[in-house]
């Protein structure tokens, strides 16, 4: 799989997870925090992957 595809997939995953954070914030703050951490890790992974090219 090309590196660019991995970067795009990680960014899309981060966006999907951020949508989950937005949706679940009022009802389940604990789960929203877990999703937020996962989104930050996905975005950070995409950034590291991009800058390592």
Biotite code that builds the C-alpha atoms (Angstrom):
import biotite.structure as struc

atoms = struc.array([
    struc.Atom([0.000, 0.000, 0.000], chain_id="A", res_id=1, res_name="UNK", atom_name="CA", element="C"),
    struc.Atom([1.456, 3.400, -0.934], chain_id="A", res_id=2, res_name="UNK", atom_name="CA", element="C"),
    struc.Atom([2.390, 5.739, 1.892], chain_id="A", res_id=3, res_name="UNK", atom_name="CA", element="C"),
    struc.Atom([-0.048, 8.401, 0.760], chain_id="A", res_id=4, res_name="UNK", atom_name="CA", element="C"),
    struc.Atom([-2.953, 5.995, 1.107], chain_id="A", res_id=5, res_name="UNK", atom_name="CA", element="C"),
    struc.Atom([-1.981, 5.188, 4.686], chain_id="A", res_id=6, res_name="UNK", atom_name="CA", element="C"),
    struc.Atom([-1.825, 8.891, 5.535], chain_id="A", res_id=7, res_name="UNK", atom_name="CA", element="C"),
    struc.Atom([-5.262, 9.539, 4.037], chain_id="A", res_id=8, res_name="UNK", atom_name="CA", element="C"),
    struc.Atom([-6.758, 6.540, 5.853], chain_id="A", res_id=9, res_name="UNK", atom_name="CA", element="C"),
    struc.Atom([-5.323, 7.699, 9.189], chain_id="A", res_id=10, res_name="UNK", atom_name="CA", element="C"),
    struc.Atom([-6.668, 11.226, 8.675], chain_id="A", res_id=11, res_name="UNK", atom_name="CA", element="C"),
    struc.Atom([-10.078, 9.818, 7.722], chain_id="A", res_id=12, res_name="UNK", atom_name="CA", element="C"),
    struc.Atom([-10.023, 7.605, 10.814], chain_id="A", res_id=13, res_name="UNK", atom_name="CA", element="C"),
    struc.Atom([-9.185, 10.617, 12.986], chain_id="A", res_id=14, res_name="UNK", atom_name="CA", element="C"),
    struc.Atom([-12.105, 12.531, 11.485], chain_id="A", res_id=15, res_name="UNK", atom_name="CA", element="C"),
    struc.Atom([-14.458, 9.609, 12.033], chain_id="A", res_id=16, res_name="UNK", atom_name="CA", element="C"),
    struc.Atom([-13.350, 9.340, 15.654], chain_id="A", res_id=17, res_name="UNK", atom_name="CA", element="C"),
    struc.Atom([-13.774, 13.078, 16.185], chain_id="A", res_id=18, res_name="UNK", atom_name="CA", element="C"),
    struc.Atom([-17.330, 12.732, 14.895], chain_id="A", res_id=19, res_name="UNK", atom_name="CA", element="C"),
    struc.Atom([-17.858, 10.090, 17.555], chain_id="A", res_id=20, res_name="UNK", atom_name="CA", element="C"),
    struc.Atom([-16.486, 12.447, 20.187], chain_id="A", res_id=21, res_name="UNK", atom_name="CA", element="C"),
    struc.Atom([-18.875, 15.177, 19.072], chain_id="A", res_id=22, res_name="UNK", atom_name="CA", element="C"),
    struc.Atom([-21.840, 12.803, 19.070], chain_id="A", res_id=23, res_name="UNK", atom_name="CA", element="C"),
    struc.Atom([-21.200, 11.129, 22.406], chain_id="A", res_id=24, res_name="UNK", atom_name="CA", element="C"),
    struc.Atom([-19.956, 14.096, 24.445], chain_id="A", res_id=25, res_name="UNK", atom_name="CA", element="C"),
    struc.Atom([-23.305, 14.908, 26.110], chain_id="A", res_id=26, res_name="UNK", atom_name="CA", element="C"),
    struc.Atom([-24.236, 11.350, 27.050], chain_id="A", res_id=27, res_name="UNK", atom_name="CA", element="C"),
    struc.Atom([-20.975, 9.457, 27.624], chain_id="A", res_id=28, res_name="UNK", atom_name="CA", element="C"),
    struc.Atom([-18.072, 11.743, 28.451], chain_id="A", res_id=29, res_name="UNK", atom_name="CA", element="C"),
    struc.Atom([-15.781, 8.861, 29.414], chain_id="A", res_id=30, res_name="UNK", atom_name="CA", element="C"),
    struc.Atom([-16.198, 7.140, 26.068], chain_id="A", res_id=31, res_name="UNK", atom_name="CA", element="C"),
    struc.Atom([-15.835, 10.488, 24.314], chain_id="A", res_id=32, res_name="UNK", atom_name="CA", element="C"),
    struc.Atom([-12.460, 10.955, 25.996], chain_id="A", res_id=33, res_name="UNK", atom_name="CA", element="C"),
    struc.Atom([-11.346, 7.497, 24.848], chain_id="A", res_id=34, res_name="UNK", atom_name="CA", element="C"),
    struc.Atom([-12.399, 8.353, 21.293], chain_id="A", res_id=35, res_name="UNK", atom_name="CA", element="C"),
    struc.Atom([-10.582, 11.679, 21.550], chain_id="A", res_id=36, res_name="UNK", atom_name="CA", element="C"),
    struc.Atom([-7.352, 9.960, 22.580], chain_id="A", res_id=37, res_name="UNK", atom_name="CA", element="C"),
    struc.Atom([-7.725, 7.518, 19.681], chain_id="A", res_id=38, res_name="UNK", atom_name="CA", element="C"),
    struc.Atom([-8.344, 10.411, 17.262], chain_id="A", res_id=39, res_name="UNK", atom_name="CA", element="C"),
    struc.Atom([-5.255, 12.250, 18.482], chain_id="A", res_id=40, res_name="UNK", atom_name="CA", element="C"),
    struc.Atom([-3.176, 9.082, 18.098], chain_id="A", res_id=41, res_name="UNK", atom_name="CA", element="C"),
    struc.Atom([-4.475, 8.549, 14.548], chain_id="A", res_id=42, res_name="UNK", atom_name="CA", element="C"),
    struc.Atom([-3.784, 12.159, 13.572], chain_id="A", res_id=43, res_name="UNK", atom_name="CA", element="C"),
    struc.Atom([-0.369, 12.035, 15.214], chain_id="A", res_id=44, res_name="UNK", atom_name="CA", element="C"),
    struc.Atom([0.428, 8.811, 13.406], chain_id="A", res_id=45, res_name="UNK", atom_name="CA", element="C"),
    struc.Atom([-0.538, 10.393, 10.105], chain_id="A", res_id=46, res_name="UNK", atom_name="CA", element="C"),
    struc.Atom([1.672, 13.402, 10.826], chain_id="A", res_id=47, res_name="UNK", atom_name="CA", element="C"),
    struc.Atom([4.647, 11.248, 11.805], chain_id="A", res_id=48, res_name="UNK", atom_name="CA", element="C"),
    struc.Atom([4.166, 9.071, 8.729], chain_id="A", res_id=49, res_name="UNK", atom_name="CA", element="C"),
    struc.Atom([3.928, 12.133, 6.487], chain_id="A", res_id=50, res_name="UNK", atom_name="CA", element="C"),
    struc.Atom([7.043, 13.813, 7.885], chain_id="A", res_id=51, res_name="UNK", atom_name="CA", element="C"),
    struc.Atom([9.041, 10.587, 7.719], chain_id="A", res_id=52, res_name="UNK", atom_name="CA", element="C"),
    struc.Atom([8.684, 10.433, 3.910], chain_id="A", res_id=53, res_name="UNK", atom_name="CA", element="C"),
])
